[in-house]
Amino acid sequence: MIASFKLNPWPLLRHAVLLAGALVVLAPFIWMISTASKPADEIYSSELHLIPHHFALWENLQEAFAKADLGRYLLNGLIVTISIFALQILIALPAAYALAKLRFLGRGTLFALVLFGILIPPQATAIPVFLLLHKLGALDSYAALVLPFTISVFGIFLMRQFFKTVPDDLIDAARMDGISEFGIVWRVMLPAAIPAVTAFGIFSVVAHWNDYFWPLIVLNSQQFYTPPLAVAHFRNAEAGTNYGPLMAAALVIIAPLVIAFLLAQRRFIEGITLTGLK
């Protein structure tokens, strides 16, 4: 006897929609890789094809590195993003621990202010912060790129939500062992919050690595250019309409983000899924 079954079309439909959405999202990156791998005559050819007939990625990369100091720009991006993330964690973890585990007058009001701070776009405070940095003489420097972002209200919120999932018994045991409150933050809470820290790190690094608005305002010297600003400068000053080296430079700029996300993907998903649990 042949068992009869009923085909459910909904899983197939969901996967088809997801694949179509993924294709739309990935299409610009696929075209960027394709353009970066083509010589100039194929880029301007009337024939449309993704796979190049002559693979010229290495030549385009050589020309991009020869015309622009991409190594310096990548180093600037690393210095800025790592410095911002380290300072954000240094401030966000103690603040989140206090809001999640300590009882004091005004805790609810402070948390409400944190939520309110998430709603304020950075463009709204750009002019006051710019004037403050000008008074301090910190414009056109790494300090101008790092200092305005050392406090992340989103990071405090994310860490606080994760700390709410940590049992109070673990903290009480640490206190009985004579560990101070700051010791609990760095020796107990930080190891437990590695997934949340990783998730926040992805958000922070991607946001500040790709930031074009703020570096464009505070920088004049090319030696401090971050990757997005460097690509724009390369487009205007060096590459022009030479799209092969331009796309090769863009490929070099986004490659660290893709690699970092792939390496931290599991922790990132854990941090996001566990943050809402209580």
C-alpha positions as CSV (number, residue, x, y, z in Angstrom):
1,M,0.0,0.0,0.0
2,I,1.4,3.3,-1.0
3,A,1.1,5.9,1.7
4,S,-0.5,9.1,0.4
5,F,0.7,12.4,1.5
6,K,-0.3,16.0,0.9
7,L,2.3,18.4,-0.4
8,N,2.4,21.6,1.7
9,P,3.3,24.5,-0.6
10,W,3.9,27.1,2.1
11,P,7.5,26.0,3.0
12,L,8.4,26.1,-0.6
13,L,6.8,29.5,-1.0
14,R,8.7,30.9,2.0
15,H,12.0,29.6,0.8
16,A,11.3,31.1,-2.7
17,V,10.6,34.5,-1.1
18,L,13.7,34.3,1.0
19,L,15.9,33.3,-2.0
20,A,14.4,36.1,-4.1
21,G,15.1,38.6,-1.2
22,A,18.7,37.3,-0.8
23,L,19.2,37.7,-4.6
24,V,18.0,41.3,-4.5
25,V,20.3,42.1,-1.5
26,L,23.4,40.3,-3.0
27,A,23.0,41.6,-6.5
28,P,25.0,44.8,-6.0
29,F,27.8,42.8,-4.4
30,I,27.8,40.2,-7.2
31,W,28.0,43.0,-9.8
32,M,30.8,44.7,-7.8
33,I,32.9,41.5,-7.8
34,S,32.1,41.0,-11.5
35,T,33.1,44.5,-12.4
36,A,36.3,44.3,-10.3
37,S,37.3,41.2,-12.2
38,K,36.9,42.6,-15.7
39,P,39.3,44.7,-17.9
40,A,38.1,48.1,-19.1
41,D,37.0,46.9,-22.5
42,E,34.6,44.3,-21.0
43,I,33.2,46.8,-18.5
44,Y,32.2,49.2,-21.3
45,S,31.1,46.5,-23.7
46,S,27.5,46.5,-24.8
47,E,27.4,42.8,-24.1
48,L,26.1,42.1,-20.6
49,H,27.8,39.2,-18.8
50,L,28.7,38.5,-15.1
51,I,31.6,36.2,-15.7
52,P,34.6,38.0,-17.3
53,H,36.2,36.6,-20.4
54,H,39.5,37.8,-19.2
55,F,40.0,37.7,-15.4
56,A,41.6,41.0,-14.5
57,L,41.0,41.2,-10.7
58,W,44.7,41.1,-9.8
59,E,45.5,43.9,-12.3
60,N,42.7,46.1,-11.0
61,L,43.8,45.5,-7.4
62,Q,47.4,46.4,-8.3
63,E,46.2,49.6,-9.9
64,A,44.0,50.5,-7.0
65,F,46.8,50.0,-4.4
66,A,49.2,51.9,-6.7
67,K,46.9,55.0,-7.0
68,A,45.5,55.0,-3.5
69,D,47.1,54.2,-0.1
70,L,44.5,51.6,0.7
71,G,46.7,50.0,3.3
72,R,46.7,53.3,5.3
73,Y,43.0,53.7,4.9
74,L,42.3,50.2,6.1
75,L,44.6,50.8,9.1
76,N,42.7,54.0,9.9
77,G,39.4,52.1,9.8
78,L,40.8,49.5,12.2
79,I,42.2,52.1,14.6
80,V,38.9,54.0,14.7
81,T,36.5,51.1,14.9
82,I,38.5,49.1,17.5
83,S,39.1,52.2,19.6
84,I,35.4,53.1,19.6
85,F,34.3,49.5,20.4
86,A,36.7,49.2,23.3
87,L,35.6,52.5,24.8
88,Q,32.0,51.6,24.3
89,I,32.4,48.3,26.1
90,L,34.4,50.0,28.9
91,I,31.4,52.3,29.6
92,A,28.5,50.1,28.5
93,L,29.2,47.1,30.7
94,P,29.3,48.8,34.1
95,A,26.3,51.0,33.2
96,A,24.3,48.0,32.0
97,Y,25.2,46.0,35.1
98,A,24.0,48.9,37.3
99,L,20.7,49.2,35.5
100,A,20.1,45.4,35.4
101,K,21.3,44.2,38.8
102,L,21.7,47.1,41.3
103,R,18.8,48.7,43.1
104,F,19.1,52.5,43.5
105,L,16.8,55.5,43.4
106,G,16.1,56.7,39.8
107,R,17.1,53.4,38.1
108,G,13.9,53.3,36.1
109,T,14.3,57.0,35.1
110,L,17.9,56.4,33.9
111,F,16.8,53.4,31.8
112,A,14.0,55.5,30.3
113,L,16.6,58.1,29.3
114,V,18.7,55.3,27.7
115,L,15.7,54.3,25.6
116,F,15.1,57.9,24.7
117,G,18.7,58.3,23.7
118,I,18.3,55.5,21.2
119,L,15.7,57.6,19.4
120,I,18.0,60.6,18.8
121,P,19.8,60.3,15.5
122,P,23.5,61.3,15.5
123,Q,22.9,63.9,12.8
124,A,20.8,65.9,15.3
125,T,23.8,66.4,17.6
126,A,26.4,66.8,14.9
127,I,26.7,70.6,15.0
128,P,27.1,70.9,18.8
129,V,29.6,68.1,18.9
130,F,31.5,69.6,16.0
131,L,31.7,73.0,17.8
132,L,32.8,71.3,21.0
133,L,35.6,69.5,19.2
134,H,36.6,72.8,17.5
135,K,36.9,74.5,20.9
136,L,39.0,71.6,22.1
137,G,41.2,71.7,19.0
138,A,40.5,68.1,18.3
139,L,39.3,68.4,14.7
140,D,41.1,66.5,11.9
141,S,42.4,63.8,14.2
142,Y,41.6,60.3,15.5
143,A,40.1,61.9,18.6
144,A,37.5,63.6,16.4
145,L,36.5,60.3,15.0
146,V,36.4,58.3,18.2
147,L,35.4,60.6,21.1
148,P,31.8,61.4,20.0
149,F,30.9,57.7,19.9
150,T,32.5,56.4,23.2
151,I,29.0,56.2,24.8
152,S,26.6,53.9,23.0
153,V,23.1,54.0,24.4
154,F,22.2,51.0,22.2
155,G,25.1,49.1,23.7
156,I,24.0,49.9,27.2
157,F,20.5,48.7,26.3
158,L,21.7,45.5,24.7
159,M,24.0,44.6,27.6
160,R,21.3,45.4,30.2
161,Q,18.8,43.1,28.5
162,F,21.4,40.3,28.4
163,F,22.4,40.9,32.1
164,K,18.7,40.5,33.0
165,T,19.1,36.8,31.9
166,V,22.0,36.2,34.3
167,P,20.9,34.5,37.5
168,D,21.1,36.7,40.7
169,D,22.5,33.6,42.5
170,L,25.7,33.9,40.4
171,I,26.2,37.5,41.5
172,D,25.4,36.7,45.1
173,A,28.0,33.9,45.1
174,A,30.6,36.3,43.7
175,R,29.8,38.9,46.4
176,M,30.2,36.2,49.1
177,D,33.6,35.4,47.7
178,G,34.6,39.0,48.3
179,I,34.6,40.3,44.7
180,S,33.8,44.0,44.3
181,E,31.0,45.2,42.1
182,F,33.5,46.3,39.4
183,G,35.2,42.9,39.8
184,I,31.8,41.2,39.2
185,V,31.4,43.2,36.0
186,W,34.7,42.2,34.5
187,R,35.3,38.7,36.0
188,V,31.7,37.4,36.1
189,M,29.4,39.3,33.8
190,L,31.8,39.9,30.9
191,P,32.6,36.2,30.3
192,A,28.9,35.4,30.5
193,A,28.0,38.2,28.1
194,I,30.5,37.2,25.3
195,P,27.6,36.5,22.8
196,A,26.0,39.8,23.5
197,V,29.3,41.6,23.3
198,T,30.0,39.9,19.9
199,A,26.6,40.9,18.6
200,F,27.1,44.5,19.7
201,G,30.6,44.4,18.2
202,I,29.2,43.5,14.8
203,F,26.7,46.4,15.0
204,S,29.4,48.9,16.2
205,V,32.2,47.9,13.8
206,V,29.9,47.9,10.8
207,A,28.3,51.2,11.7
208,H,31.6,53.1,12.2
209,W,33.5,51.3,9.5
210,N,30.9,52.4,7.0
211,D,30.3,55.9,8.5
212,Y,30.7,58.5,5.8
213,F,28.8,61.4,7.3
214,W,30.9,62.2,10.4
215,P,34.5,61.7,8.9
216,L,33.5,63.9,6.0
217,I,32.7,66.7,8.5
218,V,35.6,66.6,10.8
219,L,38.5,65.5,8.6
220,N,40.7,67.5,6.1
221,S,43.9,65.5,6.0
222,Q,44.0,62.4,3.9
223,Q,46.2,60.6,6.4
224,F,43.1,60.2,8.7
225,Y,40.7,59.1,6.0
226,T,38.5,56.2,6.9
227,P,37.6,53.5,4.2
228,P,34.3,55.1,2.9
229,L,35.9,58.5,2.7
230,A,38.9,57.0,1.0
231,V,36.8,55.3,-1.7
232,A,34.9,58.5,-2.4
233,H,38.2,60.4,-2.7
234,F,39.7,57.7,-4.9
235,R,36.6,57.9,-7.1
236,N,36.9,61.7,-7.5
237,A,40.6,62.2,-7.6
238,E,42.1,59.0,-9.1
239,A,39.8,56.4,-10.6
240,G,37.3,58.7,-12.3
241,T,35.4,56.4,-14.7
242,N,37.9,53.6,-14.4
243,Y,35.5,51.3,-12.7
244,G,37.6,48.2,-12.5
245,P,40.1,49.6,-10.0
246,L,37.3,51.5,-8.3
247,M,35.3,48.3,-7.7
248,A,38.5,46.5,-6.7
249,A,39.1,49.2,-4.0
250,A,35.5,48.9,-2.8
251,L,36.0,45.1,-2.6
252,V,39.1,45.5,-0.5
253,I,37.2,47.9,1.8
254,I,34.2,45.7,2.5
255,A,36.2,42.4,2.7
256,P,37.2,42.8,6.4
257,L,33.5,43.3,7.4
258,V,32.4,40.2,5.5
259,I,35.2,38.1,7.0
260,A,34.5,39.4,10.5
261,F,30.8,38.6,10.3
262,L,31.4,35.1,9.0
263,L,33.8,34.4,11.8
264,A,31.5,35.8,14.5
265,Q,28.2,34.6,13.0
266,R,27.4,32.0,15.6
267,R,28.1,34.3,18.5
268,F,26.2,37.1,16.8
269,I,23.0,34.9,16.5
270,E,23.4,33.7,20.1
271,G,23.7,37.3,21.4
272,I,20.6,38.5,19.5
273,T,18.4,35.5,20.4
274,L,19.4,35.5,24.1
275,T,19.1,39.2,24.7
276,G,15.3,39.1,24.8
277,L,15.0,36.2,27.2
278,K,14.4,36.8,30.8
